[in-house]
Amino acid sequence: MHRGSSKGTGRPRPVPEALPLSASPAPSGIRVEVSVARGRSNAPPSVHWVPNGTSVRALLRQLGHPPEGSAVLVGGVSVPLDTPIDSPMRLVVVPTFSGG
């Protein structure tokens, strides 16, 4: 049984609609840098993109940090967990309890 020619039909191949991995789309939302204060560790902050109006509490939950067991600082000042994220910011998360 003959399956046909391996040369194809000669027609041009359609252009793929998906972007290649090297050209992924720019992130959307607001850029937030999050550092977790743990002793003297100086780990680099993680960068996250969140929709405008996301609360600090919602971001902490998304990252797996217990909001009610954390203090959050912006510029060295504690902020309420219900603070909406409406501009780029740097958050420092300070765990307020430990196991024991």
C-alpha positions in Angstrom: 0.0 0.0 0.0 1.4 3.4 -1.0 1.2 6.2 1.5 2.1 9.0 -0.8 5.2 11.2 -1.4 7.3 12.4 1.5 7.8 15.7 -0.4 4.4 17.1 0.5 2.1 19.2 -1.6 4.5 22.0 -2.4 2.3 24.6 -0.8 3.9 26.9 1.8 3.4 26.0 5.4 1.1 28.3 7.4 2.8 30.6 9.9 2.3 29.5 13.5 0.1 31.7 15.6 1.8 31.1 18.9 4.9 33.0 19.8 8.2 31.1 20.1 9.4 30.6 23.7 12.2 33.2 23.2 9.6 35.9 22.4 7.1 35.4 25.2 4.7 38.3 25.7 5.5 41.0 28.2 3.9 40.5 31.7 0.8 42.5 32.4 -0.2 44.1 35.7 1.8 45.8 38.4 5.3 44.8 39.3 5.8 43.9 43.0 9.1 42.9 44.5 8.7 40.7 47.6 11.5 40.0 50.2 11.0 37.8 53.2 13.0 38.9 56.3 14.5 35.8 57.9 17.3 36.5 60.3 20.3 37.8 58.4 19.6 36.2 55.1 20.0 38.5 52.1 18.1 36.5 49.5 17.2 38.6 46.4 13.5 39.7 46.2 11.1 37.7 44.1 9.3 39.6 41.3 5.6 39.2 40.8 3.0 40.8 38.5 -0.4 41.3 39.9 -3.6 42.9 38.6 -4.3 46.5 39.7 -6.1 46.6 43.0 -4.9 43.2 44.3 -4.7 43.4 48.1 -1.5 42.7 49.9 -3.3 39.9 51.8 -4.3 38.2 48.4 -0.7 38.4 47.2 0.7 36.9 50.4 -1.8 34.0 50.1 -0.9 33.5 46.5 2.8 33.2 47.5 2.0 30.8 50.3 2.7 33.1 53.3 0.1 33.2 56.1 -1.2 36.8 56.0 -2.3 36.8 59.6 1.1 35.7 60.7 3.0 38.3 58.8 3.8 42.0 59.1 4.3 43.8 55.7 6.5 46.8 55.3 6.7 49.3 52.5 9.6 51.7 52.8 10.2 50.5 56.4 6.6 51.4 57.4 4.0 48.7 58.3 1.0 48.6 56.0 -2.5 47.0 56.5 -3.1 43.7 54.7 -6.1 45.2 52.9 -3.8 47.8 51.2 -4.5 47.6 47.4 -1.6 47.4 45.1 -2.1 50.1 42.6 1.5 51.0 41.7 4.9 49.2 41.5 6.2 48.6 45.0 8.6 46.7 47.2 7.2 44.6 50.0 9.2 43.2 53.0 7.4 40.4 54.6 8.3 39.8 58.3 7.0 36.5 59.8 5.5 37.4 63.2 5.5 33.9 64.7 7.5 30.8 64.6 6.9 27.2 65.4 8.1 25.7 68.7 
